[in-house]
Amino acid sequence: MESQILSLQQEGNTIVIIGTKEKIFGIMAVADDIRDTSVKALKGLQAVGVNQDWRISNCIFK
């Protein structure tokens, strides 16, 4: 399951994992077209110190 999630993430999908602490019930991959304003918005977020935290996905599999 971990390799499927990582593959979906590498394709640019946002992964939503549904379940409890003990069991995963389902996984959704969500994607959206990149808009012209997306790059500007991401640069603005980075400028104020917001970054994606890859540790979150790693914690799921430990």
Secondary structure, 3 states (H helix, E strand, C coil): CHHHHHHHHHCCCEEEEEECCCCEEEEEEECCCCCHHHHHHHHHHHHCCCCCCCHHHHHHCC
